[in-house]
Structure formats: C-alpha cells, structure tokens
Amino acid sequence: MIFSVTLPHEGKLLIREGQNIDFTTPLYEGQTQKEEKIPLASILKCSPHTIFQHLKKFAGDHINKGDVIAVSSGLFGSHRYTSPAEGTFKEIDHITGTITISIDSGEKNTEYSFFAGEISLIEKNVVTIKTKHGKKFTLKQSLNSFGGNWKSFKNITSITSEDVAGFIIITEKLAEYEETKLEALDAKGFVTAYELPQSTSLPTAIVKDIKNMEEIQSLTYPYCTIDKESTTMYLYE
C-alpha cells in the first residue's frame, strides 16, 4: 500500500526518503508556539466592530516579524500595528476588538511521526509512505492529523490501562462515561461514527459512512493514520 499525508506544521524535517520509520521516529523540529491577544482596537484608536476594515492580514495567514497587520488613518494621524515575531494570525474578536496571534516562543520542540513505513517521496510538506498492506476509509471530519497503534472494543467495562494506554480507540459510538474512562486510561485518540458526547483534548475523527465501521473493526492491521487534509483514515501494516 502507498499513501500520502500532509504535514500539519512548519519546521525542520527530520526524516529522509528511503528511511523506514515508526511512531517513535522524530518527524520534525519546530518552534513552540504561544498565543498572544492584542488589543488592536485600542492600538488603532478605532471601534472594536470596525477593526476588520483596517486589517492587512487575516485569520489563517502566516506572519513574519515586522509585517504590518493593521493600519488606521484619521483626522489626528495614523496608527499601525506590526507583528513582534513570526507566527500565525489565529482569530479576530469583533466584540472586544482583539486579535489572537500564535507566535514562536523561541523554544524548540520535536514532533514525532504519526505514520509508519518506508518514506518513498517527500515533496514540500507532503510525504508518501510505502507499507505492506492496508485499506483506506473516507472520514466525515478530522480536526487533527494523528496516528498510532489502534484497538477496538465492544465492551469497555473490564478494560484496564494496559489495554488502552497509547492506543487510538476505534468504535461506533461512546457514552459519556465511556469516553471519560478511556481518557483516564490514557487513550491516544478516538475514531467514531458519531460525535463524541463531550469535548476532549484528544485528537478525534468521524467516519463518513457508518456502514464501514463493521469492516474497520474486523481488520487486524495494527497501524492507523489520520490525514486531516484529505479527510482519510489509513489502516495498514
């Protein structure tokens, strides 16, 4: 099986073509991000609900240090705000007149691979992986790219941390108490056919066609990789 994934972050790539990797392999080295809320309306001397009129950058844009983010002009002169560091424009709050910027903290961090196999091609931020066998499934949504070993349970009543810790749990649906228990037992993430009953900090994905769930749970491939960009799940060995 050959499949491709899109790397979700920028950073120094630590893998190379021809390398065999697993989920313990360092994938890339990047900068730790920190979020800063900027009182932009106050800086520009404008009303909070009009700050969008003055923006030169928008949510989702990459920002370099010194980039002009917003400019306002009036009878009493002009005001501007420039980015203090490299990062990403995250969001705008038209009620408070603030913007949120995710900037590099200066501290390095290492992200580990969310896929396993032989790296056959690296092209920009898309990596193509060669594995033995596998199957792919379309997802309805995924907020993250993630991967690891996976398990499926029909009954979680008697499971322990040894059964769950470090594994992605694939199951049709979870009750609230089941989700809470699996999180407490250090599950790595969830793939379900229905929305989870409560919010979670763990990565999650939802299978597009519930009819696929029976087949998915019957597979014995040990690895699972979720690619957010293509909304695809790969189960493979």
C-alpha positions in Angstrom: 0.0 0.0 0.0 1.2 3.5 -0.8 -0.4 6.6 0.7 0.4 10.2 1.3 -0.1 12.5 4.3 0.3 16.3 4.6 2.4 17.5 7.5 0.4 19.9 9.6 3.2 22.2 10.8 6.2 24.0 9.6 9.6 23.1 10.9 12.8 21.4 10.1 12.0 17.9 8.7 14.0 15.2 10.3 13.1 12.3 8.0 14.5 11.4 4.6 13.5 9.4 1.5 14.3 5.7 1.8 14.1 5.8 5.6 12.0 3.3 7.5 10.1 5.0 10.3 7.6 4.3 13.0 5.6 6.2 15.6 8.7 6.8 17.8 10.7 8.5 14.9 11.3 12.2 15.3 9.4 13.8 12.4 10.3 17.5 12.5 11.8 20.1 14.8 9.8 23.3 15.2 9.3 26.2 17.5 7.0 26.0 20.5 4.0 28.4 19.9 2.4 30.7 22.3 -0.7 32.7 21.8 -0.9 36.5 22.4 -4.1 38.6 22.5 -3.5 42.0 21.0 -5.9 44.9 21.9 -6.0 46.1 18.3 -8.9 48.4 18.6 -7.2 50.3 21.4 -3.9 50.5 19.5 -5.6 51.7 16.3 -7.9 54.1 18.2 -11.0 52.6 16.5 -14.3 50.9 17.4 -14.0 47.1 18.0 -16.6 46.2 15.4 -14.7 48.1 12.7 -11.2 46.6 13.1 -11.7 44.2 10.1 -11.7 47.4 7.9 -8.1 48.1 8.9 -6.6 44.6 8.6 -3.8 43.9 6.2 -3.5 40.3 7.4 -6.4 37.8 8.1 -7.1 34.7 10.1 -5.0 31.8 8.9 -2.3 34.0 7.4 1.4 33.3 8.1 3.0 36.4 9.6 6.7 37.3 9.6 8.3 39.6 12.2 7.7 43.2 11.2 4.7 42.5 8.9 2.1 45.2 9.1 -1.1 43.6 10.5 -3.4 46.6 10.6 -3.4 50.4 9.8 -5.9 53.1 10.6 -6.0 56.7 9.5 -7.9 59.6 10.8 -8.0 63.3 11.4 -5.5 63.0 14.2 -3.0 60.9 12.4 -2.4 57.2 11.6 -1.8 54.2 13.7 -0.4 50.8 12.8 0.4 47.5 14.4 3.3 45.3 13.2 3.9 41.7 14.3 6.5 41.3 17.0 7.6 37.8 15.8 7.0 35.2 13.2 3.8 33.2 13.6 0.2 32.8 12.5 -2.9 35.1 12.7 -5.4 33.0 14.6 -8.6 34.9 15.1 -10.4 38.2 15.4 -12.8 39.2 18.2 -15.2 41.9 16.9 -16.7 42.3 20.4 -13.6 43.1 22.3 -11.6 44.5 19.4 -8.8 42.0 20.0 -6.9 39.7 17.7 -5.0 36.5 18.6 -1.6 35.7 17.2 0.2 32.4 17.6 3.9 33.3 17.7 7.2 31.4 18.0 8.3 31.3 21.7 12.0 30.7 20.8 11.9 27.3 22.4 12.4 24.2 20.1 10.2 21.2 20.3 10.3 17.8 18.5 7.2 16.3 16.9 7.1 12.5 16.4 5.7 10.7 13.3 2.0 9.9 13.1 2.7 7.3 10.3 4.9 4.3 9.8 6.6 2.6 6.9 9.2 3.4 4.2 9.4 7.0 3.1 9.3 6.8 -0.7 8.9 10.5 -1.5 9.0 13.9 0.2 7.6 16.8 -1.8 7.2 20.1 0.1 5.0 19.2 3.0 3.5 16.0 1.5 5.1 12.7 2.5 4.4 9.5 0.6 4.8 6.2 2.6 5.1 2.7 1.3 3.8 -0.1 3.6 2.9 -3.8 3.2 -0.9 -4.0 3.1 -3.7 -1.8 4.1 -7.0 -0.1 3.4 -8.3 3.5 3.4 -11.6 4.9 4.6 -13.1 8.4 4.0 -13.8 10.5 7.0 -16.6 12.9 7.7 -14.2 15.2 9.6 -11.0 15.3 11.5 -9.6 18.2 13.4 -6.1 16.8 13.6 -3.7 14.6 11.7 -2.7 11.8 14.1 -1.7 8.2 14.2 -0.5 5.2 16.1 -1.5 1.6 17.0 -5.2 1.1 17.4 -7.8 -1.1 19.1 -11.5 -1.6 19.1 -13.7 -2.7 22.0 -17.3 -3.9 22.0 -17.4 -3.7 25.8 -15.1 -1.5 27.9 -16.4 -2.5 31.3 -13.4 -4.6 32.3 -10.6 -3.0 30.3 -7.5 -1.6 32.1 -4.9 1.0 31.3 -2.7 -1.8 29.8 -5.4 -2.4 27.2 -5.9 1.3 26.3 -2.8 3.4 27.1 -1.2 4.8 23.9 -3.8 3.3 21.6 -6.2 5.1 19.2 -9.7 3.7 20.0 -12.0 3.0 17.1 -15.6 2.4 17.9 -19.0 3.2 16.6 -20.0 5.5 19.5 -19.3 6.2 23.1 -21.4 7.1 26.1 -20.1 10.0 28.2 -18.9 7.8 31.0 -17.1 5.5 28.5 -15.3 8.5 26.9 -14.3 9.7 30.3 -12.9 6.3 31.3 -10.9 5.9 28.1 -9.4 9.3 28.5 -8.4 8.5 32.1 -6.8 5.3 30.9 -4.6 7.3 28.5 -6.2 6.6 25.2 -4.3 8.4 22.4 -7.3 9.5 20.3 -10.8 8.5 19.1 -12.3 7.5 15.7 -16.1 7.1 15.9 -19.1 7.0 13.6 -20.9 9.6 15.8 -20.0 12.8 17.6 -18.5 12.3 21.0 -20.8 13.1 23.9 -18.4 15.7 25.3 -15.5 17.8 24.2 -12.0 16.3 24.5 -8.4 17.5 24.2 -7.5 14.2 22.4 -7.4 14.1 18.6 -10.6 12.8 17.1 -12.1 11.8 13.7 -15.5 10.7 12.5 -16.0 8.0 9.8 -18.1 9.3 6.9 -20.1 6.0 6.3 -21.3 4.2 9.4 -21.6 1.1 7.2 -17.8 0.9 7.1 -17.5 0.6 10.9 -18.1 -3.2 11.0 -15.4 -3.8 8.3 -13.0 -1.4 10.1 -13.4 -3.2 13.4 -12.8 -6.5 11.8 -9.4 -5.6 10.3 -6.2 -6.8 12.0 -3.8 -4.2 10.6 -2.0 -2.8 13.6 -1.4 0.8 12.4 -3.8 3.8 12.0 -3.0 7.1 10.4 -5.5 10.0 10.0 -4.7 12.6 7.4 -6.7 15.8 8.1 -6.1 17.4 4.7 -7.5 14.5 2.7 -10.0 13.5 5.5 -8.8 10.0 5.1 -8.0 7.2 7.6 -5.5 4.5 6.7 -5.3 1.2 8.5 -2.2 -0.8 7.5 0.8 -2.9 8.4 
